């Protein structure tokens, strides 16, 4: 579950996918951040309020599809503050 400084990504299963890669757009190019087998992932270590461009890529037949057309921009929320006045 996502908490402060993180976002939860979810996606639909892709037919024939062996695994999924979480890619981030960093310094002008796409980089593989992590990989796994499920259809959700919690991306940690993010700064609240910043925007991050991420995408999920499928590995099929031993090769990454490298299709970033499903990219989204995510921004983790800041920790909620309770007004005590």
C-alpha positions as CSV (number, residue, x, y, z in Angstrom):
1,X,0.0,0.0,0.0
2,X,1.2,3.5,-0.9
3,X,2.1,5.9,1.9
4,X,4.0,9.1,2.2
5,X,6.5,9.5,-0.7
6,X,5.0,6.7,-2.7
7,X,2.4,6.0,-5.3
8,X,0.7,2.7,-6.2
9,X,0.6,1.8,-9.9
10,X,-1.9,-0.8,-11.2
11,X,-2.5,-2.1,-14.7
12,X,-4.3,-4.8,-16.6
13,X,-2.6,-8.1,-17.4
14,X,-1.0,-8.3,-20.9
15,X,-1.5,-11.6,-22.8
16,X,1.8,-13.5,-23.0
17,X,3.6,-11.2,-20.6
18,X,6.4,-13.0,-18.7
19,X,6.9,-10.1,-16.3
20,X,6.4,-6.3,-16.1
21,X,8.9,-3.5,-15.9
22,X,8.4,-0.2,-14.1
23,X,10.1,2.5,-16.1
24,X,10.7,6.1,-15.2
25,X,11.6,9.1,-17.4
26,X,14.8,10.4,-15.9
27,X,17.1,13.0,-17.3
28,X,15.6,12.8,-20.8
29,X,15.5,9.1,-21.2
30,X,13.5,6.0,-20.1
31,X,15.2,3.8,-17.4
32,X,14.0,0.5,-16.0
33,X,13.4,1.1,-12.2
34,X,12.3,-2.3,-11.2
35,X,10.5,-5.4,-12.5
36,X,8.0,-7.9,-11.2
37,X,5.3,-10.4,-12.0
38,X,2.1,-8.9,-10.6
39,X,-0.2,-6.2,-11.9
40,X,0.5,-3.6,-9.3
41,X,3.6,-2.0,-7.8
42,X,4.3,0.6,-5.1
43,X,6.9,3.1,-6.2
44,X,8.7,4.4,-3.1
45,X,11.3,7.1,-2.4
46,X,9.5,9.9,-4.1
47,X,9.3,13.5,-2.9
48,X,5.8,14.8,-2.2
49,X,4.6,17.4,-4.6
50,X,7.1,16.4,-7.4
51,X,5.8,15.0,-10.6
52,X,7.2,11.8,-12.0
53,X,6.6,10.3,-15.5
54,X,6.3,6.5,-15.3
55,X,5.2,3.6,-17.5
56,X,4.7,-0.1,-17.2
57,X,6.3,-2.3,-19.9
58,X,5.7,-6.0,-20.6
59,X,8.4,-8.6,-21.3
60,X,7.1,-11.0,-24.0
61,X,9.2,-13.7,-25.6
62,X,12.2,-12.6,-23.6
63,X,12.1,-9.1,-25.0
64,X,10.8,-5.8,-23.5
65,X,8.1,-4.3,-25.7
66,X,9.5,-0.8,-25.0
67,X,6.1,0.9,-25.6
68,X,5.8,3.9,-23.4
69,X,2.5,5.2,-24.8
70,X,0.8,4.2,-21.6
71,X,3.0,6.7,-19.6
72,X,1.4,8.6,-16.8
73,X,2.5,11.5,-14.6
74,X,2.2,10.7,-10.9
75,X,2.7,13.0,-7.8
76,X,2.8,11.6,-4.3
77,X,0.7,13.5,-1.8
78,X,2.1,15.2,1.2
79,X,1.3,13.7,4.6
80,X,-2.0,15.0,5.7
81,X,-1.9,17.5,8.6
82,X,-4.6,17.7,11.2
83,X,-5.7,21.2,12.2
84,X,-5.5,21.4,15.9
85,X,-6.8,25.0,16.4
